[in-house]
Amino acid sequence: MAQMDLKKYQPYIIIGIIILFALLTLWTRGIPSEGLVTAEGVNLLGNDPWYKVRQVEQTVANYPGYAWFEAMTLYPTGDVIYWGPLFVQIAAALCLLTGAATRPEIMVVASWVPPLMAAAMVPVTYLLARKIADWKTGLIAAGLIAVIGSNYAYRSLFGFVDHHIAETLFSTIFALAYVAALLATRDRPFSFADRSSLKTETLKIPVLVSALAGIAYLLGYFNMPTMILFALIVTAFTLVQFLIDFFKDRPSDYLVLVNVVVFGVVIVGAAAFGFPHPGLDLSRYTVGHVIVYAALIAGTLALYALSVFLKGRPKYYYPAALAAVAALAVAVLYIALPEVYSLLIASLISFFGEAAVTTTVQEARAWSFAAAWATFHWGLILAAGGAAVLLWQNRERVNPAHVFVLIWTAIILASTAAHVRYEYYLAANIALLAAVFAGAVIDATWKDVARLLGGGSGGRASSAPEIAESQETPKKGKKGGKAPETRKAKAPRRDQPDYFKVGALAAVVVVTLIFAGTSLMGNIALANGAKYSGMNQEWMGALEWMGENTPDPGVDYYAIYDRNTFTYPEESYGVMSWWDFGHWITFIAKRIPNNNPFQHGVAGPNGSAVYLVSTDEAAANRILDNIGTRYVITDIEVDTGKFHAPVTWADVGQERFQPYFLLPVSAGSSEYQAVPFNTQEYYLTMVSRLHNFDGSMTDPTSQVIYAEYRDAGTANTSLPVITRTQQMNATEGAAAVEAYNRNAPAGSHATLLNMYYQFRGDSILQPLERVPALQHYRLVHETPQNVYGNVGEDGPDLKAVKIFEYVPGAAIRGEGIIEVPIVTNTGRTFTYRQESVNGTFIVPYATSGWSGEVKATGQYRIAGTGQTFDVTEEDILQGHTIN
């Protein structure tokens, strides 16, 4: 009776468990709200979420309008938005429904959208696993997706307002719908060759489910054009399934129906949506997508026609014919239709490749095994078991839904190996396959577990029939003879469990619980850490100051502009910084950065990378003139730890600024370690001259390292080897370098070096030779934090974030060195010094008429002459000559 009641209420129990898993997901993802919510809104995580909330604000103000062109970034051209509106529209609609109208309210509501989408993944994953296996597998998968960690968990946290979790959700919904379509057609066999089988009642459900799969695909497509990856997955699956069906003598009519309906709906939906971007680029919303979907349908029809034509022929004819046709098609495209070739073939090759600059973008880096294990650990083992289970179950009769899941997983795994960002897609596959394995082990072992738990009662615990075996055994009789005797052999008891199977189940349960528990604890730790990992207060304060104290660029922050008709007003200008901070500048300061975290405005002759590592002020100024920059923001990270990034993007070679040398681990040691040093070139870069020296002329103030070294080729090592070092003052060191290099042995050299920042903090303030002043940059604001901590009055004082204004500067005729005392908004004092060039000084600071926070506290004075000069703000901005 109890069992009957349990069966009756099973659907409600399952729904209740799914709800609990969803609530667990929502709770873990919501933990950061305790620390990120402030009176001003939410201190969002990372970089991109700040721009996403900017989009939500803009859409709320113009609902349901969506801006495909962004005037508030990438000055002076503006930028094109290349992802879809769905995530933004969902967040904006939720804001309107809840009455969120102010910035703080919008930020809070938008921050809950990713956790809600992560919670929605729980029932979606349950339904997919149930389609693939059964309800037990579904519940396990739902539980695992609720706790699975790392990139997937981070990108669905409260405060990480971005479309990444939506990519995972909608692509998984498509996988569910496509699997359902495959199973619906499998259960209702038909043939295009037999018209009598093409009945409405036969085709209605397959067509309807396939159409729903097309709509599911469109949801992913409207969120992000990366959904094209799932067209690739379907293409690979279709090819593999046609081959399997041909070798198994099974008709493939169902594949034609599913693909034609699914991608017919997609083509119609994509065409109705429109193509806001020109060209054929598949990373944007172009007509190229329709070409791909049409090619997928055409390819499906071609595979079908070829299979029908070759039916009854030797099996190897089909793959051989496919290879020949594919080679011919690629050749024709390459020669006759190079644009389509690039669209279909070259795009695929480049997708799985990796350029050098992608190493500077965290989410675009290649995946390592260590990173994979740190993310999924025992889940990788369980998922491999799940893949093996599906392969085993399909050894005789192939289930196309299982094949699709395997192909889907393989391509997402390859994508993740190429670019770690796809790790948040892979989470769904790991949870699904791990659950398939656990569910299969439960099915295979449960009867034995039931026998064990039944305590030997037999009966219901076992469905195995009682087996009796008999054998004849001789029995020793008295001497002289043997009496044959028939004896019944011991038969295994029907209620005796197989302890090996019980052990296997116990092992899988333990590993699954370890995987789930470790992931859950990791998620909780991740969420607790995220409470305090929003934008740092130095940047927040600097950009709030910029928004209140710099001229309005004249662009309406909330307006939606047409790219074809928009022009920037005369008073507009750009803000130069590294691309990491572009969205912060847009959102907090409401100013227009010259580059952004889309990595736009970074490369090229006018890019921020070339500007920041330029060692020639005139060349750097031309960049700012070309792109209309008025302010430059520097920070300690780009000055030090992130310095490699602009060097990589500028493609100038880091060894020029921060070379590595092999140095003995200790005195007299034969073991060497690779150690980075700063060269004089580093101190001459724009980022160093601005951030470290405030644009002022700076002379060496301490001893430098004189180093003799052998080239890597001469020393037969991977890096140059330092053979001798000695600390000297700068003048003595320069002379020693010149003397040694004049008569140096082949492959040996001498140079001056300084220790890299990580090894000696204040070395970035100590150039090896004189650093000339910058003539057109004045500090206008700096943040209070000294990156060296509280070191006293005589210690180094370097601020975390600095803002400089790029100005024409006033001309003063004279020779020698001119000086002016400066006090900053934090109370720090320094002397701006400049050496004349061709008898002229170009100075950036006003001594009168300036109302800014960073002030000159005296007049300009030419050292040694007693000449002083007063320079007004008008002189600085108009480029006047003073004398």
C-alpha positions in Angstrom: 0.0 0.0 0.0 2.9 2.4 0.9 4.6 1.6 -2.4 1.4 2.5 -4.3 1.1 5.8 -2.4 4.7 6.6 -3.2 4.2 5.9 -6.9 1.1 8.1 -6.9 2.9 11.1 -5.4 6.2 10.5 -7.3 5.6 13.4 -9.8 5.0 15.8 -6.9 8.1 14.5 -5.0 10.2 15.1 -8.2 8.9 18.6 -8.6 9.6 19.3 -5.0 13.2 18.1 -5.3 13.7 20.2 -8.4 12.4 23.2 -6.6 14.8 22.6 -3.7 17.7 22.3 -6.1 16.7 25.6 -7.8 16.4 27.3 -4.5 19.9 26.0 -3.6 21.2 27.5 -6.8 19.5 30.8 -6.1 20.9 30.9 -2.6 24.5 30.2 -3.5 24.4 32.7 -6.4 22.8 35.4 -4.2 25.4 35.3 -1.5 27.4 38.2 -3.0 24.4 40.5 -2.6 25.3 40.9 1.1 28.5 42.8 0.2 27.9 44.2 -3.3 24.7 46.2 -2.7 25.4 49.7 -1.6 23.4 53.0 -1.4 24.6 53.8 -4.9 23.5 50.4 -6.3 25.6 47.3 -6.8 29.4 47.2 -7.0 29.3 44.9 -10.1 31.8 42.1 -10.7 34.4 42.3 -13.5 34.3 44.7 -16.5 31.6 43.6 -18.9 28.7 43.7 -16.4 29.1 47.4 -16.0 28.4 47.8 -19.7 25.5 45.3 -19.6 23.8 47.4 -16.9 24.4 50.5 -19.0 22.5 48.7 -21.8 19.7 47.8 -19.4 19.4 51.5 -18.3 19.3 52.6 -21.9 16.7 50.0 -22.8 14.5 50.8 -19.8 14.6 54.5 -20.9 13.6 53.5 -24.5 11.7 50.3 -24.0 11.6 48.1 -26.1 14.3 49.9 -28.1 17.7 48.4 -28.3 20.9 50.2 -29.4 22.9 48.5 -32.1 25.3 51.5 -32.1 27.0 52.8 -29.0 28.2 56.4 -29.0 29.4 56.3 -25.4 32.5 54.2 -26.2 35.3 53.9 -28.7 35.6 57.6 -29.4 35.7 59.1 -32.1 33.9 56.5 -34.1 31.5 54.9 -31.6 31.1 51.1 -31.5 28.8 48.5 -33.0 27.0 46.2 -30.6 27.5 42.6 -31.9 25.5 40.6 -29.4 21.7 40.3 -29.3 19.1 42.0 -27.2 17.4 39.1 -25.5 19.3 39.2 -22.1 19.1 43.0 -22.0 15.4 42.9 -22.9 14.7 40.3 -20.2 16.5 42.4 -17.5 14.8 45.6 -18.7 11.3 44.0 -18.7 12.0 42.7 -15.1 12.9 46.2 -14.1 9.7 47.7 -15.6 7.6 44.9 -14.0 9.2 45.6 -10.5 9.0 49.4 -10.9 12.8 49.8 -10.8 13.5 53.2 -12.3 16.5 54.7 -10.6 20.1 53.5 -11.2 20.5 51.7 -7.9 17.1 49.9 -8.4 18.0 48.9 -11.9 21.4 47.6 -10.8 19.8 45.4 -8.1 17.1 44.0 -10.3 19.5 43.3 -13.2 21.9 41.6 -10.8 19.3 39.0 -9.9 18.8 37.9 -13.6 21.9 35.6 -13.8 21.0 33.7 -10.6 17.4 33.3 -11.8 18.7 31.9 -15.1 21.0 29.5 -13.2 18.0 28.4 -11.2 16.1 27.8 -14.5 18.9 25.5 -15.7 17.9 23.0 -13.0 14.5 21.9 -14.5 15.9 22.2 -18.1 18.8 19.9 -17.2 16.3 17.5 -15.4 14.2 17.3 -18.6 17.1 16.7 -20.9 18.6 14.0 -18.7 15.1 12.4 -18.4 14.9 12.4 -22.2 18.3 10.8 -22.5 17.7 8.2 -19.7 15.1 8.3 -16.9 13.8 10.3 -14.0 16.5 9.1 -11.6 19.2 10.4 -14.0 17.2 13.6 -14.4 17.3 14.3 -10.6 21.0 13.6 -10.4 21.7 15.9 -13.3 19.5 18.6 -11.8 21.4 18.3 -8.5 24.8 18.5 -10.2 23.9 21.5 -12.3 22.8 23.2 -9.1 26.2 22.9 -7.6 28.7 22.7 -10.5 31.3 25.4 -10.2 34.0 27.7 -11.5 33.3 29.7 -14.6 29.6 28.6 -14.8 29.0 29.4 -11.2 30.9 32.7 -11.3 29.1 34.0 -14.4 25.8 33.3 -12.8 26.5 35.1 -9.5 24.6 38.1 -8.3 26.4 41.1 -9.7 27.8 39.4 -12.8 25.2 40.9 -15.1 26.1 39.5 -18.5 24.7 37.2 -21.1 27.0 34.3 -20.5 24.6 32.4 -18.3 21.9 33.1 -20.9 24.1 31.5 -23.5 24.3 28.3 -21.4 20.6 28.3 -20.6 19.2 28.9 -24.1 21.7 26.5 -25.8 20.8 23.8 -23.3 17.1 24.5 -24.0 17.9 24.0 -27.7 19.7 20.7 -27.0 16.7 19.6 -25.0 14.3 20.5 -27.9 16.5 19.0 -30.6 16.7 15.7 -28.6 13.0 15.7 -28.2 12.5 16.2 -31.9 14.9 13.3 -32.7 13.0 11.0 -30.3 9.6 12.2 -31.6 10.5 11.2 -35.1 12.2 8.0 -34.0 8.9 6.9 -32.3 6.9 7.7 -35.4 8.6 6.1 -38.4 7.9 7.3 -41.9 9.5 7.4 -45.3 9.5 10.0 -48.0 9.6 7.2 -50.6 6.3 5.8 -49.1 3.7 8.4 -49.5 1.2 6.3 -47.5 3.4 6.8 -44.4 3.3 10.6 -44.7 0.1 11.1 -42.7 -0.8 14.1 -40.7 -1.2 12.1 -37.5 2.3 10.7 -38.1 4.1 13.9 -38.9 2.2 16.4 -36.7 4.1 15.8 -33.5 7.6 15.5 -35.1 7.0 18.7 -37.1 5.6 20.6 -34.1 8.5 19.5 -31.8 11.1 20.3 -34.5 9.5 23.8 -34.9 9.8 24.3 -31.2 13.5 23.3 -31.4 13.9 26.0 -34.1 12.3 28.5 -31.8 14.6 27.4 -29.0 17.6 27.9 -31.3 16.3 31.4 -32.1 16.2 32.3 -28.4 19.9 31.5 -28.2 20.6 33.3 -31.5 18.7 36.4 -30.3 21.0 36.4 -27.2 24.3 35.9 -28.9 25.4 35.0 -32.5 27.8 32.5 -30.9 24.7 30.2 -31.1 26.1 29.4 -34.6 28.3 26.9 -32.7 25.2 24.7 -32.2 24.6 24.7 -36.0 28.1 23.3 -36.2 27.2 20.7 -33.6 24.0 19.7 -35.6 26.1 19.6 -38.8 28.6 17.2 -37.2 25.9 15.1 -35.7 24.0 14.9 -39.0 27.1 13.7 -40.8 27.9 11.0 -38.2 24.3 9.9 -37.9 23.9 9.5 -41.6 27.0 7.3 -41.7 25.7 5.2 -38.8 22.3 4.8 -40.4 23.8 3.8 -43.7 26.0 1.1 -42.2 23.1 -0.1 -40.0 20.7 -0.1 -43.1 18.4 2.3 -41.3 16.5 5.0 -43.1 17.5 8.6 -42.3 14.3 10.3 -43.3 13.8 11.6 -39.8 17.1 13.6 -39.9 15.8 15.4 -43.1 12.5 16.3 -41.4 14.1 17.5 -38.2 16.8 19.6 -39.8 14.6 21.1 -42.5 12.0 22.1 -40.0 14.4 23.3 -37.3 16.5 25.5 -39.5 13.7 26.5 -41.8 12.1 28.1 -38.7 15.5 29.6 -37.8 16.0 31.1 -41.3 12.5 32.7 -41.2 13.1 34.0 -37.6 16.6 35.3 -38.5 15.3 37.1 -41.6 12.4 38.6 -39.6 14.9 39.7 -36.9 17.0 41.5 -39.5 20.7 41.9 -40.1 22.0 45.0 -38.3 25.6 44.2 -39.3 27.0 44.2 -42.8 29.1 41.5 -44.4 29.2 37.8 -43.7 30.9 37.7 -40.3 29.4 34.9 -38.2 30.4 36.6 -34.9 27.8 39.3 -35.7 24.2 39.4 -37.0 24.8 39.2 -40.7 23.2 37.4 -43.6 26.0 34.9 -43.3 24.0 33.1 -40.7 21.2 32.5 -43.1 23.7 31.2 -45.7 25.1 28.8 -43.1 21.6 27.5 -42.1 20.6 27.1 -45.7 23.9 25.2 -46.3 23.0 22.9 -43.4 19.6 22.1 -44.9 21.2 21.6 -48.3 23.9 19.4 -46.9 21.3 17.3 -45.1 19.3 16.8 -48.3 22.5 15.9 -50.2 23.5 13.4 -47.6 20.0 11.9 -47.8 20.0 11.8 -51.6 23.5 10.1 -51.6 22.4 7.5 -49.1 19.3 6.6 -51.2 21.4 6.5 -54.4 24.0 4.2 -52.8 21.5 2.0 -51.0 22.4 -1.7 -51.5 26.0 -0.8 -52.7 29.1 -1.8 -50.7 29.2 0.1 -47.4 32.5 1.9 -48.1 31.0 3.6 -51.1 29.1 6.1 -48.9 32.0 7.5 -46.8 34.2 7.5 -49.9 31.6 9.4 -51.9 31.2 11.9 -49.0 34.9 12.5 -48.9 35.1 13.1 -52.6 32.1 15.4 -52.7 33.4 17.4 -49.6 36.8 17.9 -51.2 35.3 19.0 -54.4 32.9 21.4 -52.6 35.8 23.0 -50.6 37.8 23.4 -53.8 35.0 25.0 -55.7 34.2 27.4 -52.8 37.9 28.3 -52.5 38.2 29.1 -56.1 34.8 30.4 -57.2 33.3 31.7 -54.0 36.1 32.8 -51.7 33.8 34.8 -49.4 31.6 31.8 -48.8 34.7 29.6 -48.3 35.9 32.1 -45.7 32.5 32.1 -44.1 32.2 28.3 -43.8 35.8 27.0 -43.7 38.2 29.7 -42.6 35.9 30.9 -39.8 35.9 27.3 -38.4 39.7 27.1 -38.5 40.2 30.5 -36.9 37.6 29.7 -34.2 39.7 26.8 -32.8 43.0 28.8 -33.2 44.6 31.2 -30.8 46.4 34.5 -31.6 49.1 35.9 -29.3 46.9 38.7 -28.1 44.3 36.3 -26.8 46.7 35.4 -24.0 46.0 38.9 -22.6 42.3 38.2 -22.5 41.5 35.8 -19.7 38.4 34.2 -21.1 40.0 33.7 -24.6 43.0 31.7 -23.3 43.4 28.0 -24.0 42.2 25.5 -21.3 44.8 23.5 -19.4 44.3 20.1 -17.7 45.1 21.7 -14.4 42.4 24.3 -15.0 40.0 21.6 -16.1 40.6 19.5 -13.0 40.3 22.5 -10.7 36.9 23.3 -12.3 35.3 19.9 -12.6 37.6 17.5 -10.8 35.8 14.2 -10.2 33.0 15.3 -12.6 35.5 14.7 -15.5 35.8 11.0 -14.5 32.0 10.7 -14.0 31.3 12.4 -17.3 33.8 10.1 -19.1 31.9 7.2 -17.6 28.7 8.7 -18.9 30.1 8.9 -22.4 31.2 5.3 -22.1 27.7 4.3 -21.0 26.1 5.9 -24.0 28.5 4.3 -26.3 27.9 0.9 -24.7 24.1 1.3 -24.8 24.3 2.1 -28.5 26.5 -0.8 -29.5 23.6 -2.6 -31.2 20.7 -0.2 -31.7 21.9 3.4 -32.0 19.8 6.1 -30.3 20.3 9.3 -32.3 19.6 11.4 -29.2 22.6 9.7 -27.5 24.8 10.4 -30.6 23.8 14.0 -30.5 24.7 14.4 -26.8 28.2 12.8 -27.5 28.8 15.1 -30.5 27.6 18.1 -28.6 29.9 17.3 -25.7 32.9 16.6 -28.0 32.6 20.0 -29.8 32.0 22.0 -26.6 35.0 20.2 -25.1 37.1 21.2 -28.1 35.9 24.7 -27.9 36.7 24.9 -24.2 40.2 23.6 -24.9 40.7 26.4 -27.4 39.0 29.2 -25.3 38.4 28.8 -21.6 35.2 30.9 -21.8 33.3 27.9 -23.2 33.8 26.2 -19.8 30.4 27.7 -18.8 28.8 25.9 -21.7 30.6 22.6 -20.8 29.1 22.6 -17.3 25.8 21.4 -18.7 27.5 18.5 -20.5 29.5 17.5 -17.4 26.4 17.5 -15.2 24.4 15.5 -17.8 27.0 12.8 -18.6 28.0 12.4 -14.9 24.3 11.8 -14.1 24.0 9.3 -17.0 26.9 7.3 -15.5 25.5 7.5 -12.0 22.0 6.6 -13.2 23.3 3.6 -15.2 25.3 2.3 -12.3 22.2 2.5 -10.1 20.1 0.7 -12.7 22.7 -2.1 -13.0 23.2 -2.6 -9.3 20.0 -1.7 -7.6 18.6 -5.3 -7.4 21.7 -6.4 -5.6 21.5 -3.4 -3.2 17.8 -4.3 -2.6 18.8 -7.9 -1.8 21.4 -6.6 0.6 19.0 -4.2 2.2 16.3 -6.9 2.3 18.5 -8.8 4.8 18.1 -12.1 3.0 14.3 -12.1 2.9 14.3 -12.8 -0.8 11.0 -12.4 -2.6 10.6 -8.9 -3.8 14.3 -8.0 -3.6 15.2 -10.3 -6.5 13.7 -10.9 -9.8 16.2 -13.6 -10.7 14.8 -17.1 -11.0 16.0 -19.8 -8.7 18.7 -21.8 -10.4 19.5 -25.4 -9.4 22.5 -27.2 -10.7 23.3 -30.9 -10.3 26.4 -32.9 -10.9 27.5 -36.4 -10.2 30.4 -36.8 -7.8 32.0 -40.0 -6.8 31.8 -41.1 -3.2 34.5 -43.2 -1.6 33.2 -46.5 -0.5 34.8 -49.3 1.3 38.0 -50.7 0.0 37.7 -52.3 -3.3 34.9 -50.2 -4.8 33.2 -46.9 -5.3 29.6 -46.2 -5.1 28.3 -43.5 -7.5 26.1 -41.0 -5.9 24.2 -38.1 -7.4 24.5 -35.0 -5.2 22.7 -31.7 -5.7 25.2 -28.8 -6.0 24.9 -25.7 -3.9 22.8 -23.2 -5.9 23.3 -19.5 -5.3 20.5 -18.2 -3.2 18.2 -15.9 -5.1 18.4 -13.3 -2.4 22.2 -13.3 -2.3 23.6 -9.9 -3.5 26.5 -9.5 -5.9 28.9 -7.6 -3.6 31.0 -6.4 -6.5 28.0 -4.6 -7.9 27.1 -3.2 -4.4 30.7 -2.0 -4.1 30.6 -0.4 -7.5 27.4 1.5 -6.6 28.9 2.6 -3.3 32.0 3.9 -5.1 30.0 5.8 -7.7 27.8 7.3 -5.0 30.8 8.4 -2.9 32.6 9.9 -5.9 29.4 11.7 -7.0 28.8 13.1 -3.6 32.4 14.2 -3.3 32.1 15.9 -6.7 28.8 17.6 -5.7 30.0 18.5 -2.2 33.3 19.9 -3.3 31.7 21.9 -6.0 29.1 23.3 -3.6 31.7 24.3 -1.0 33.7 25.9 -3.8 30.7 27.8 -5.0 30.0 29.1 -1.5 33.6 30.2 -1.1 33.5 31.8 -4.6 30.3 33.6 -3.7 31.7 34.8 -0.4 34.8 36.0 -2.0 32.8 37.9 -4.7 31.2 40.0 -2.0 34.4 42.1 -1.9 35.6 41.8 -5.5 33.8 44.5 -7.3 35.4 47.6 -8.7 38.1 48.8 -6.3 37.4 52.1 -4.5 40.4 53.9 -6.0 38.9 53.5 -9.5 35.4 54.2 -8.3 36.5 57.4 -6.6 38.6 58.5 -9.6 35.7 58.0 -12.1 33.2 59.6 -9.9 35.5 62.6 -9.7 35.9 62.6 -13.5 32.1 62.6 -13.9 31.7 65.6 -11.7 34.8 67.7 -12.7 35.4 67.3 -16.4 33.4 68.8 -19.3 30.3 67.1 -20.5 31.1 65.5 -23.9 27.7 66.5 -25.2 26.3 63.0 -25.9 23.0 62.0 -24.3 23.9 58.9 -22.2 20.4 57.4 -22.5 19.7 58.2 -26.1 19.7 55.5 -28.9 21.5 56.9 -32.0 21.6 55.7 -35.6 25.1 54.9 -36.7 24.5 56.2 -40.2 23.3 59.7 -39.1 25.1 60.3 -35.8 28.0 62.8 -35.5 29.8 63.8 -32.3 29.2 67.3 -31.1 32.1 69.7 -31.3 32.7 69.7 -27.5 33.0 65.9 -27.3 36.3 64.2 -26.5 37.8 60.8 -25.7 39.5 59.3 -22.6 42.6 57.2 -23.0 43.3 54.3 -20.7 43.8 50.5 -21.0 40.9 48.6 -22.4 40.1 46.9 -19.1 38.6 50.1 -17.8 36.6 51.3 -20.8 33.2 50.2 -19.5 33.9 51.7 -16.1 34.6 55.1 -17.7 31.4 54.9 -19.7 29.2 53.8 -16.7 30.6 55.7 -13.7 32.1 58.8 -15.3 29.7 58.9 -18.3 32.6 59.8 -20.4 33.7 58.2 -23.7 36.7 55.9 -23.7 38.9 55.5 -26.7 38.9 51.8 -26.2 36.9 49.2 -24.4 36.8 45.6 -23.1 35.6 44.4 -26.5 39.3 44.9 -27.3 38.3 47.6 -29.7 40.6 50.6 -30.0 43.5 48.6 -28.6 45.5 47.5 -31.6 46.7 49.4 -34.6 48.7 52.6 -35.0 46.2 54.7 -33.0 45.5 52.0 -30.4 45.9 52.3 -26.7 48.6 49.6 -26.7 50.9 51.6 -29.0 50.2 54.8 -27.0 51.0 53.3 -23.6 54.3 51.7 -24.6 55.4 54.6 -26.9 58.8 56.1 -25.8 58.4 59.2 -28.0 56.0 61.9 -26.7 55.6 63.4 -30.2 54.4 60.1 -31.6 52.2 59.5 -28.6 50.6 62.9 -29.0 49.8 62.2 -32.6 47.8 59.2 -31.5 45.8 61.4 -29.1 45.3 64.0 -31.8 44.1 61.4 -34.2 41.5 60.0 -31.9 40.4 63.2 -30.1 41.7 62.4 -26.6 41.5 65.0 -23.8 42.2 62.9 -20.7 44.5 59.9 -19.9 44.0 57.6 -17.0 46.8 55.4 -15.7 46.8 52.9 -12.9 49.4 50.8 -11.0 48.3 47.6 -12.6 49.0 48.6 -16.2 52.2 50.2 -15.0 53.4 47.0 -13.5 51.6 43.6 -13.4 49.6 44.2 -16.6 52.4 45.9 -18.5 52.9 42.8 -20.6 49.4 43.2 -22.1 49.9 46.5 -24.0 53.4 45.3 -25.0 51.8 42.1 -26.5 49.0 44.1 -28.3 51.6 46.6 -29.6 53.7 43.7 -30.9 57.0 45.3 -29.9 58.5 42.5 -27.8 58.6 42.6 -24.0 62.3 41.8 -23.9 62.9 45.4 -25.0 61.3 46.7 -21.8 61.4 43.8 -19.3 63.9 41.1 -20.5 64.4 37.8 -18.6 67.9 36.7 -17.7 69.1 33.5 -16.1 70.6 34.2 -12.7 72.2 31.8 -10.2 69.8 30.9 -7.5 72.4 31.8 -4.9 76.1 32.8 -4.9 78.2 30.0 -6.3 75.1 27.9 -7.2 75.0 25.9 -10.5 71.2 26.2 -10.6 69.7 29.1 -12.4 66.3 30.9 -12.3 64.7 33.2 -14.9 64.4 36.7 -13.5 62.8 39.7 -15.2 64.5 43.2 -15.1 63.5 46.7 -16.2 65.5 48.4 -18.9 65.7 52.1 -19.5 63.2 51.6 -22.3 60.5 50.7 -19.7 61.0 54.0 -17.9 60.6 55.9 -21.2 57.2 54.5 -22.0 54.2 56.8 -21.7 52.6 54.8 -19.0 55.7 54.9 -16.8 56.5 58.6 -17.5 52.9 59.5 -16.6 52.2 57.2 -13.6 55.7 56.9 -12.1 57.1 60.4 -12.7 54.0 62.6 -13.2 55.3 63.6 -16.5 58.3 65.4 -14.9 61.9 65.0 -15.9 63.5 62.5 -13.6 67.2 61.7 -13.0 68.6 58.4 -11.5 68.6 58.9 -7.8 70.2 55.6 -6.6 72.5 52.9 -7.7 71.8 50.8 -10.8 72.8 47.3 -11.7 75.7 46.9 -14.0 75.3 43.5 -15.6 77.5 41.4 -18.0 75.8 38.6 -19.8 76.2 36.0 -22.5 73.6 35.6 -25.3 71.4 32.5 -25.1 72.9 31.1 -28.3 76.5 31.5 -27.0 75.6 30.0 -23.6 73.5 27.3 -25.2 70.5 28.2 -22.9 67.0 29.4 -23.5 67.7 32.9 -22.1 70.7 35.1 -21.8 72.9 34.3 -18.8 74.2 37.0 -16.4 77.8 36.3 -15.6 78.5 39.3 -13.4 76.6 42.0 -11.6 77.7 45.1 -9.7 75.8 48.0 -8.2 77.1 51.4 -9.4 75.9 54.9 -9.6 74.3 55.8 -12.9 77.2 57.7 -14.4 79.7 55.1 -13.5 77.5 52.3 -14.7 77.0 54.0 -18.1 80.7 54.4 -18.5 81.4 50.8 -17.6 78.8 49.5 -20.1 80.4 51.6 -22.9 83.9 50.4 -22.0 83.0 46.7 -21.8 81.0 46.6 -25.0 83.8 48.3 -26.9 86.0 45.2 -26.5 83.4 42.5 -25.5 84.0 38.9 -26.5 81.7 37.5 -29.1 78.3 36.8 -27.7 78.9 38.8 -24.5 77.5 42.2 -23.6 77.1 44.6 -20.7 74.0 46.7 -19.9 72.3 48.6 -17.1 69.3 47.0 -15.5 66.9 47.5 -12.5 65.0 44.9 -10.6 61.5 44.2 -11.7 58.6 45.6 -9.7 57.7 42.3 -8.1 61.2 41.9 -6.6 61.8 45.4 -5.5 58.8 47.7 -5.3 60.3 51.1 -5.6 62.5 50.2 -8.6 59.8 51.5 -11.0 60.6 55.0 -9.5 64.3 54.7 -10.2 65.2 55.1 -13.9 68.6 54.0 -15.2 69.2 57.2 -17.1 67.5 60.6 -17.3 63.8 60.5 -18.3 62.8 63.6 -20.2 59.7 65.5 -19.1 56.4 65.3 -20.9 55.4 68.7 -22.2 51.6 68.4 -22.8 50.3 66.4 -19.8 49.2 67.8 -16.4 48.0 65.7 -13.5 44.5 66.8 -12.5 43.5 64.1 -10.0 45.0 61.2 -8.1 43.5 58.7 -5.7 44.6 58.7 -2.0 46.0 55.1 -1.7 49.8 54.9 -1.6 50.6 51.5 -3.3 53.6 51.1 -0.9 51.4 51.5 2.1 52.3 53.7 5.1 56.0 54.2 4.6 56.4 57.5 6.4 57.3 61.0 5.1 60.6 59.8 3.5 59.2 56.7 1.8 58.0 56.4 -1.7 54.5 57.7 -2.5 52.9 56.4 -5.6 49.1 56.5 -6.1 47.0 53.7 -7.5 45.1 55.7 -10.1 46.0 59.0 -11.8 44.1 61.3 -14.3 46.0 63.5 -16.6 44.7 66.2 -19.0 46.3 66.5 -22.4 46.8 70.2 -23.1 48.5 72.4 -25.8 50.8 73.9 -23.2 52.4 77.3 -23.0 55.8 78.1 -24.6 58.6 79.8 -22.6 61.9 80.7 -24.3 65.0 79.9 -22.4 67.8 77.4 -21.8 68.5 74.9 -19.0 65.9 73.4 -16.7 62.6 75.0 -15.6 60.8 74.1 -12.4 57.5 74.6 -10.7 56.3 73.3 -7.4 53.0 71.2 -7.5 50.7 70.0 -4.7 48.1 67.4 -5.6 44.6 66.9 -4.4 45.9 64.3 -1.9 48.5 66.8 -0.5 51.4 65.1 -2.1 54.0 67.5 -3.4 56.5 67.2 -6.2 58.4 69.6 -8.5 57.6 69.5 -12.2 61.0 69.8 -14.0 61.7 70.1 -17.7 64.8 70.6 -19.8 64.6 73.0 -22.7 64.5 71.7 -26.3 65.9 74.0 -28.9 65.8 76.9 -26.5 62.1 76.5 -25.6 60.1 75.0 -22.8 56.5 73.8 -23.4 54.9 73.7 -19.9 51.5 72.1 -19.0 50.6 73.7 -15.6 49.0 77.0 -15.0 50.3 79.2 -12.2 47.1 81.4 -12.2 43.6 81.2 -13.4 43.3 77.5 -12.7 40.6 76.2 -10.3 41.5 72.5 -10.4 42.6 70.4 -7.4 46.2 69.9 -8.5 47.8 73.3 -8.2 51.1 75.0 -8.8 52.2 76.6 -5.5 54.6 79.1 -7.1 55.8 80.4 -10.4 58.0 78.8 -13.0 61.6 79.3 -12.4 64.6 78.6 -14.7 67.2 77.0 -12.4 70.4 78.9 -11.9 69.1 82.1 -13.5 66.5 83.5 -11.1 64.0 84.1 -14.0 60.4 83.4 -13.1 57.3 83.3 -15.2 53.5 83.4 -14.5 51.5 81.2 -16.8 47.7 81.5 -17.0 45.1 78.8 -17.7 44.3 80.6 -21.0 48.0 80.4 -21.9 48.0 76.7 -21.3 44.8 76.0 -23.3 45.6 78.4 -26.2 49.3 77.4 -26.5 50.5 81.0 -26.0 54.1 82.0 -25.9 54.9 83.7 -22.6 58.1 85.7 -23.5 
